[in-house]
């Protein structure tokens, strides 16, 4: 889960708890019903609150958009499926995914109060499907997807308010939901261990990862960063402690990696890492925030993609890299061994020497790298949105 997930409003949280104690598929847009129209029989309402935020700032919102697209496709002719949202930010990307939301603004605004208090009334008798970790507990017919338990396991990486909100709300949401979905067996067991649901109520619906192939690469980023013809390593930047960039920085001080650029993508700076006591290696290159096209170009040009997180509910970036034909080295943490399988080199997360050796092998050994790329491409082929959509529908259809 990323920090872009909306924080709980204190007033909405208190009000809700008080009441409770009482492959590139062709997406076909489906127009939403006219506002105020009563439907003849219950259908599906998707909680589209996430559409009001950035779809590129974090993996949860991007996943939600793709899951929504797949649900619209598979419910056609079976159940009326609408997406309800207080607003849309990235309208072009939403339209490209075949999602035509019904905009329902109201006096409660577009935040947690809208989600917890207004949305249940809008959804009425429908099955309310929530893809972004939260669901209104006042609605008696809901499904919720909770991607991971990072806010509980690593509260220091999140605001105190956000961590407290999830700690209070998740057991209630889990108890009220008809089913809890999550993206890996690792997350399924974490949710059960945290008392959010029982294993017989939690079902795995893995993410797809082939959305990266829908965007044409923007190769100008390679020229801008002076990476032409260089064998470089790529990673995603974050100052969250469990993302473990500090170990990568240590690994890149090994003599054998002295001439290997470490390209760091994301809106994070060397100064922010320094403030945490993590000094980036001298060959680090900070790319800043990039577009989807630039990210694809970097994936395709990189010799190796590195993902050092100590834990992840799924770990989408390394599989995106595999989709682009790039070798990946990932940490043995969270769901990553489960998700990547033999498609990536898997190393102990905190062992800088092991990271240095694994990276050096990919940089230097063409045969090893070609074999790794082939295995990664094969594994990524199993993790498409078409496959994810079929699994999702197998869990939603019986609830209608």
N, C-alpha and C positions, 0 to 999 in steps of 0.2 A: 504494500500500500504506500502511496506517496503522500507527501504533505499537502498536495493539492486537494485531497479529499476534504470536503467542507467540514468546518468545525461546528460543533453543536452550540446552538444558541442557548444560553443559560435559562432564559425565560421560557423558550419552547420546550426545553428538556424538562423543566419543573412542571409545566402544564401537562405535558404528555404523560409523565410518570404518575401525576396525580390522577388523571383520568384512567390510566391503566389499573391503578390500585383499585380503581373501580374497573478450393481452386478459384479463381476469380469468377465467382458466381455473378450472374446478371441481376442486379437489384431492381425490383419493380416498385416504384413509388405507389403507395396506397393512400389516397387522400383520407384525412381524418373526418369523422362525422362533423356536421355543422354544430357549432357551439350550442349547447342546450338541448340537442336532439336526444330523446330517450330511445335506447336500443331495445329491440323486441326480446332479446335473450342475452344473458350475461356473456361477455367476451373476455378479451384480455386488454388490460391497460398497463402500459409500460411507464414506470416512473421516469420521466425525462428531465428531471431537475438538472442532471449532469450536463445537459445541452446548453445551459446558461453559462458554463465555464469553458475554459480552454480545453480542447481535445488533444492538444499536443504537449501539455505540461506534465502529464503523468499517464501511466499505463492503465489505471483503472477506468478513466473516462474513455480512452480509446477502445478498450475492451468492451465497455458498455455499448458504445455505438455499433460495434460489429456484432455483438450478441443481439442487439435490437434488430439489426438488418436481417440476421438469420431467422429470428423469430417471426418477423413479418413475412418472409418468404415461405416458411413452413406452415404457418397458420392459415395461409390463403385458402379459401374454400372450406375451411374447417371451423374457424372461429373469427369473429371480427376483432382485429388487433389494432389498437390505436396507441399513439405515443403522446402523452400529455406533459407539457413543460411550461414553466412561467416565462421562458424566453430562450433565445438561441444566440450563441456568440459566433461560432464558426459555421455560418450558414452554408457556405459552399461545400464544405466537407460533409455536412449533414445531408445535403441534397444528393451529393455523389453517392452516398451510401444507401439511397433509396428511402430515406426516412423523412416523412412529412408530418411534423408534429402539430398537434392541436395546442395552440397557445392559450393558456388559461391563467391570466394574471388576476390578482385580487388584492384586497386590502392588507393581506398578511405578507406582501412582498414576494420574493422569489427564493428565500432561504429556507432554514430549517422549519420555521413556523408554517410555511406553505406546504412543505413535505409532510410534516407531522399532523397538521390540523386541517388544511384545505384539501389535500389530495385524497384522503379517504372518502370525503363527500363527493368528489368528482368521479372517483372510480366506482362508487356505488357497489353493485353486486359482482362486478368483474373480478377475475383473478388479477391481482395487482402484482406485477413482476418488477422487482427492484434489483438492479445490477451493481449498485455502488455502495455496498457495505451497510447501508441503513434502510429501514423501512418504517412506515408509520404504524405504530402498535395499535392504533384505533381501528385499523381495517382487519376484519376477521378472515379474509381470504387472500393471503399473500404468500409470495415466494421471495426469498432474499438471497442474494449472492454476497458472501463475505469472503474476500480474496485471501486474507491472511490475518495473523494476530500481532503484527509488528508493533502496533501502538501499545499493546499490553506487554509484549516481551522486551521492547526497547523504549520505554516511555521517555527516556531522556532525549530521544531524537525527535520528539513531538512536543507541541505545546502542552502545558499542564492541563489546560481546559479541554483540549482534544482527547488526551489520554483518559481523563476523568469521565468525559462524556461517553466514550465507547465502553469503558468499564461498567458504567451504570446501565447503558442502553442495550448492549448486545445480549445479555441473558434474557431480557424481556422480549426483545425482537425475536430471538431464537425460539422462545417458548410459544409465542403467538403465531409464528410462521407455520404454514403447512409443510414446507420443505425448506431446507437450507442448502444452497449450492455453493461450491467452492472449486478452486481451479487445480487442485492437486491432492493426492493422498496425504502428503505432508500437512497441508493446511487442514484437511479433514480431521486428522488426529489432533492437531493443535486446537481446533475449535472444540472438539470433544473434551480435551484435557482441561480447557478453560471453562468448562461448564456452560458453553453457549448452546450446545445441542448434543443429542446422543448420536452415536455412529449410525444407527438405523434411520435417522432423520436427515443426515448430511450426505449429499451426493456430489461426486466429482464431475465437473464439466470443464475440461481443459480449455485454455485459450487457443485460438488460432494465431498464426504468426505471419501468414503470407500477405497481409495488408501492405507490407513494405514493398512488395512487387507491383502494387497498383500505381505507384508513383515513379515517374521517370527520374533517373539520376541526374543530378546537377553537378557535372564534373568541374565546374569552375572553382569549387571549394578546394580541390586538390592543388590548383595553381595558387590560390590565395594563401594557402598554408605552406607553399614551397615543398610539396611532398612528391613531386613528379619523380618516378623511377626509384623511390626509396622504399625499403622494406620497413614499414612502421607498424606499431601496435596501437590499437584503438581501445578506449574504454569510455564509460559514462561517468562524469564527475558528480560527486555528492560529498557534502561534509557530514552526513549522517554516519554515526560511528559504525553501525553494522554493515555499511557499504564497503568498509575496509580498504579505502584507498591508501591508508598509511602503509599497509603491507606491500602494495604494489610499488609505492615510492621507494621503499627499502629494497625491493627486488631489483629495481632499475638502477641501483647504485653498484650492482655487480659489474666487474670489469668487462665481462662478455656482452653486456647490454649497453655499454657506454655510448655506442654510436647508433643505437636504435631509438628513433623518436617515439615518445609515448604521447599520443594525441588524445586529449581529454575534451569530450563534448559535454556541453551543458553550461548553464548560466552560473558558473562558479569560477572564482579567481584564485590565483596563487596566494594572494593576501588572506583570503578566507581560510585556506588550508593552513597557512602559517599561524593564523590566530588560534588554531586548534593544536598547534605544535607539530603539524605534519608538513615537513618541508618537501616540496616537489623536487624531483631530480632535475639536473640542469638541462636534460634533453626533452623535458616536458613541453608540449605545445598546447596552449589553451585555445580551442576552436570557438568557444562561446556557444550561444544558442544557435542551432542550425535548423533549417527546414527539413521536411521529410525527404525531399530530393537530394539535399546535401548529405543527409545521414546515409541514404542509400549509396551515394557515391563514395563516401568514406568506408562503409562496410565493404563495398566491392574492391576498393583499392588497398585496403589494409591487408597486411600479411597475416595478422592474427587479431582476434578480438578477445579482450580479457574482462572477466566478470568475477570480482573478488568478494562479493557479498557473503557474509557469514551465514545469512539466512535470506530466503525469498519464498513467497507463497507460490510463485511460478518461475519467474526469471525470464521475461520475454526477450530482452536484447540479445543474448547469445544465440537464441534460435532465429531471430531476425537476421543475425550475421550468417548463420548456416544457410538460410534461405537465399542469401546473396553469394553463396559459394566461398565463404571465408572460414578459415579454421578458428576454433574457439577453445580457450582454456578457461575453466570455471572452477570455483571453489566447491569443495565437498561440504556443502551447507544447505539446509532447508530442502526445498524441492528440486534443486538443480541436478543432482544425480538422477532423480526420477524423470525429470523432463528431458535432459540432454542425453541420458544413457551413454552409449558408446560413440555418440556423435561429437563429443568434446573430450579433451584431456581434462581430468578432474584431479585437483591437487588439494592438500590441506590448506584451509583458508589463511592461517596465520604463519605459515612457513615460507619466509621470503626466499630462502635458498631453493625450495621446490618450485616456486614461481619463476625464479630466474632460470632454472634448468629447463622448465617446460617451455618458456618463451624462446630461449636460445635454440632449442631443438626445432621449433617451428620455423624460426628465422633462417637457420642454417641448412636444414635437411629437407630438400625438395621432395624426396620420396615419402618421408614421414608426413609432410604437409599435404601432399596430394591424397594420400590414403585417408588422412583426417578429414579433408574436405569432402571426399566421397561419402564417408560415414555420416558426416554432418548433414549433407544434402539429403541423404536417405532418411535420416531421422526427422528433418524438418518437413519432409513430404507427408509425414503422419500428423503434423500439427497445423492443419489448415482450418480456415473458418468454415469451410463446408463440413468437415468432420466435426468441428465443435458445434455447429448448428444442428447436426443430426443428433448428437448426444443431448444437447439442450432440449430439443423437441421431445425426445424420448422421456424426459423428466417432466416437461410441462403438459404434454397432451393428456396424460392420465388424470390430471387435476382439473380438467375442464368439465 
